Amino acid sequence: MKPSSFQTTIENQFDYICKRAMEDERKNYFKYLSRISKQEISFSDIGDYLVNQFSTVDHYATDLQMFTLYGSRIGVKSNLLGEALRNLSVKKRNIILLYYFMEMSDTEIAELLKLSRSTVYRHRTSGLALIKKFIKEHAE
């Protein structure tokens, strides 16, 4: 049985409305994408400071050069500094580790090592000079 002209007209109108709704939805979606793309910034356009806020770095004890000092383990991140510390005498290394890593004063170090404060100061400054010389020689 053939559909009546009224039924055909209704079907055509419904078809038109569906196609129109789909076309409007497509246009709205592309407008939305356009608005979003104007707000987006590529990672290559962002500075390192902002990118680093979204990143994390794992640190492991195996990445550090470890020194044992009076029952405490001290980790040094820089391989070059760790090597320079290993080239110092034990006394100078201990004084530098206590002063800079354990944050002890010359007086506290002197009491611990049973030395005078001026001796601790002299060992610390000469040790730093040796470290500076070592780093300058071995830095690339």
C-alpha positions in Angstrom: 0.0 0.0 0.0 1.3 3.4 -0.9 1.7 6.0 1.8 -0.6 9.0 1.4 0.8 12.4 0.4 0.2 13.6 4.0 2.2 10.8 5.5 5.0 11.4 3.0 5.0 15.1 3.9 5.2 14.2 7.6 8.1 11.8 6.9 9.9 14.4 4.8 9.5 17.0 7.5 10.7 14.6 10.2 13.7 13.7 8.1 14.5 17.4 7.5 14.3 18.2 11.3 16.6 15.2 12.2 19.2 16.2 9.6 19.0 19.9 10.7 19.4 18.8 14.4 22.4 16.7 13.5 24.0 19.5 11.4 23.4 22.0 14.3 25.0 19.6 16.7 28.0 19.2 14.4 28.4 23.0 14.2 28.2 23.4 18.0 30.8 20.7 18.5 33.2 22.4 16.1 32.6 25.8 17.8 33.4 24.1 21.1 36.6 22.6 19.7 37.6 26.0 18.4 37.0 27.7 21.8 39.0 25.0 23.6 41.9 25.2 21.1 42.2 28.9 21.7 42.8 28.2 25.4 45.2 25.3 24.9 49.0 25.8 25.0 51.4 23.3 23.6 54.0 21.8 26.1 56.7 23.1 23.8 55.4 26.6 24.3 55.4 26.4 28.1 58.5 27.3 30.0 60.4 24.7 31.9 59.3 26.1 35.3 55.7 25.4 34.6 56.3 21.9 33.1 58.5 21.0 36.1 55.5 21.7 38.4 53.7 18.7 36.8 56.6 16.4 37.0 58.3 14.4 39.7 61.8 12.8 39.9 62.5 9.7 42.0 65.6 9.8 44.1 67.1 6.5 45.3 69.9 5.9 47.8 71.8 4.2 45.0 72.0 7.5 43.1 73.9 9.0 46.0 77.5 8.7 47.1 77.2 7.5 50.7 79.5 8.4 53.6 79.2 6.9 57.0 80.0 9.3 59.8 79.5 8.5 63.5 76.6 6.1 62.9 74.9 8.4 60.4 74.8 7.9 56.6 75.3 11.0 54.5 74.3 11.0 50.9 76.0 13.3 48.3 74.1 13.8 45.0 77.0 15.1 42.9 79.4 12.4 41.8 82.1 14.9 41.3 81.7 16.3 44.8 81.6 12.8 46.2 84.8 11.9 44.4 86.5 15.1 45.7 85.4 14.2 49.2 86.9 10.7 48.9 90.2 12.2 47.9 90.5 14.2 51.1 92.0 12.9 54.3 89.6 11.3 56.7 89.9 14.1 59.2 89.2 16.9 56.6 86.4 14.9 55.0 84.7 14.3 58.4 85.0 18.0 59.3 83.4 19.1 56.0 80.7 16.5 56.3 79.9 17.5 59.8 79.9 21.2 59.0 78.0 21.3 55.7 75.8 18.2 55.9 75.2 17.8 59.6 75.1 21.6 60.1 77.4 21.6 63.1 79.4 24.6 64.1 83.2 24.7 64.4 82.9 24.6 68.2 80.6 21.6 68.2 82.9 19.7 65.8 85.9 20.7 67.9 84.3 19.2 71.0 83.3 16.0 69.1 86.7 15.4 67.6 88.6 16.7 70.6 90.4 19.4 68.6 90.7 23.1 69.0 88.2 25.3 67.1 91.0 26.9 65.1 92.2 23.5 64.0 88.8 22.6 62.8 88.5 25.9 60.9 91.9 25.4 59.3 91.1 21.8 58.2 87.7 22.9 56.9 89.1 25.8 54.8 92.0 23.8 53.4 89.6 20.9 52.6 87.4 23.3 50.7 90.3 24.6 48.8 91.3 21.0 47.8 87.7 20.3 46.8 87.6 23.4 44.7 90.9 22.5 43.0 89.8 18.9 42.3 86.5 20.1 40.8 88.2 22.6 38.5 90.6 19.9 37.3 87.9 17.3 36.7 85.0 19.5 35.6 84.1 19.2 31.9 
